[in-house]
Amino acid sequence: MKNELDGVIERLLDAGISLPEATGILERGMIGGALRRADNNQCAAAKKLEIHRNTLQRKMAQFGLGNGRPRRKPPVPAVRPRRRKSGAA
């Protein structure tokens, strides 16, 4: 396995692919492969990759894989929270 990876590294360097590009290629490939092996079950794929399911979904959206969800800000509450009463009643 190590010899195969060494060969891939040499080919990437010969092709002039930068480290960020190579990292993206590897991440996209591993995520796609894990999803295929898990029959698109995101929980199972995340466990196989040893990452959190939310991280998997974010990366899926980043790489355009499946139905990953982009990150959203939580909604702002419509009602202000009540203040606690101070002092004895």
For each residue, the residues with C-beta under 8 A, 3 or more apart:
1: 4 5
2: 5 6
3: 6 7
4: 1 7 8
5: 1 2 8 9
6: 2 3 9 10
7: 3 4 10 11
8: 4 5 11 12
9: 5 6 12 13
10: 6 7 13 14
11: 7 8 14 15
12: 8 9 15 17 22
13: 9 10 16 17
14: 10 11
15: 11 12
16: 13
17: 12 13 21 22 25
18: 21 22
19: 22 23
20: 23 24
21: 17 18 24 25
22: 12 17 18 19 25 26
23: 19 20 26 27
24: 20 21 27 28 63
25: 17 21 22 28 29
26: 22 23 29 30
27: 23 24 30 31 59 63
28: 24 25 31 32 63 65
29: 25 26 32 33
30: 26 27 33 34 49
31: 27 28 34 35 45 49 56 59 60 63 65
32: 28 29 35 36 63 65
33: 29 30 36 37
34: 30 31 37 38 45 46 48 49
35: 31 32 38 40 41 42 45 60 65 66
36: 32 33 39 40
37: 33 34 45 48
38: 34 35 41 42 44 45 48
39: 36 44
40: 35 36 45 66
41: 35 38 44 45
42: 35 38 45 46 53 56 57 60 66
43: 46 47 53
44: 38 39 41 47 48
45: 31 34 35 37 38 40 41 42 48 49 56
46: 34 42 43 49 51 52 53 55 56
47: 43 44 50
48: 34 37 38 44 45
49: 30 31 34 45 46 56
50: 47
51: 46 55 56 59
52: 46 55 56
53: 42 43 46 56 57
54: 57 58
55: 46 51 52 58 59
56: 31 42 45 46 49 51 52 53 59 60 68
57: 42 53 54 60 61 68 69
58: 54 55 61 62 68 69 70 71
59: 27 31 51 55 56 62 63 65 68
60: 31 35 42 56 57 63 64 65 66 67 68 69
61: 57 58 64 68 69 70 71
62: 58 59 68
63: 24 27 28 31 32 59 60 68
64: 60 61
65: 28 31 32 35 59 60 68
66: 35 40 42 60
67: 60
68: 56 57 58 59 60 61 62 63 65
69: 57 58 60 61 72
70: 58 61
71: 58 61
72: 69
73:
74:
75:
76:
77: 80 81
78:
79:
80: 77
81: 77
82:
83:
84:
85: 89
86:
87:
88:
89: 85
